[in-house]
Amino acid sequence: MTGASMAVVRARVGLAVANGLYGYWPHAPYDRIVAACSVRTVPEAWLAQTGPGGKILTPLAGWLYGYARVLLTTTGTAEGPAL
């Protein structure tokens, strides 16, 4: 989306450059977290920083080149399908 399009739908998007393992606390809780990096497990900080009903989209990578994208919804815990 362009900035103008996002203004129409009143979307507030921010970009943080930080160590993703720790998330980014200054503006938490978040409605959405979209990670471009792959993780083996979803960091606890991401779960703590995502508000109730929020979503986390991230690639999961494991041993032996296993790979999946997941979309998690938080409701005290995080659950969702592999995409």
C-alpha positions in Angstrom: 0.0 0.0 0.0 1.1 3.5 -0.6 1.1 6.1 2.2 -2.0 7.7 0.8 -3.9 4.4 0.6 -2.9 3.6 4.2 -4.2 7.0 5.3 -7.6 6.3 3.8 -8.0 3.0 5.7 -6.4 4.7 8.8 -3.6 2.2 9.0 -0.6 3.0 11.2 2.5 1.2 10.1 5.9 1.5 11.6 9.2 0.0 10.8 11.7 -0.8 13.6 15.3 -1.8 13.1 16.3 -3.7 16.1 17.2 -7.2 17.4 14.0 -9.1 16.5 14.6 -11.7 19.2 13.5 -9.0 21.8 10.7 -7.5 19.7 10.2 -3.8 20.0 8.6 -2.6 23.2 8.2 1.2 22.7 4.8 0.9 21.0 3.5 -2.4 22.3 1.0 -4.0 22.3 0.7 -4.5 18.5 -2.2 -5.6 16.4 0.1 -7.3 13.9 3.7 -8.4 13.8 5.1 -9.3 10.4 8.6 -10.8 10.4 10.9 -11.2 7.4 13.4 -13.4 9.3 12.8 -17.0 9.9 12.7 -18.4 13.5 12.7 -21.9 14.9 10.2 -20.9 17.6 8.2 -17.7 18.0 10.1 -15.6 20.5 8.3 -15.0 23.8 8.8 -11.3 23.4 6.6 -11.3 20.3 3.8 -13.1 22.1 4.1 -10.7 25.0 4.0 -7.7 22.7 1.0 -8.8 20.6 -2.3 -7.7 22.0 -5.3 -10.0 22.4 -6.6 -11.2 19.0 -3.4 -9.8 17.4 -1.6 -11.7 14.6 2.0 -12.8 14.0 3.1 -13.7 10.5 6.5 -15.3 10.4 8.5 -18.0 8.5 9.4 -21.0 10.7 12.6 -22.8 9.8 13.9 -25.9 11.5 16.6 -28.4 11.2 17.4 -30.0 7.8 16.0 -27.1 5.9 12.4 -27.5 7.0 10.4 -24.3 6.3 6.8 -23.1 6.8 5.0 -19.8 7.1 2.6 -19.5 10.0 -0.1 -17.0 10.9 -0.7 -17.0 14.6 -3.6 -15.4 16.5 -2.9 -14.5 20.1 -5.5 -15.1 22.8 -3.3 -15.7 25.8 -1.6 -18.4 23.7 -0.7 -18.4 20.0 -2.2 -20.8 17.6 -2.8 -20.9 13.9 -2.2 -22.8 10.6 0.9 -23.3 8.5 0.4 -21.3 5.3 
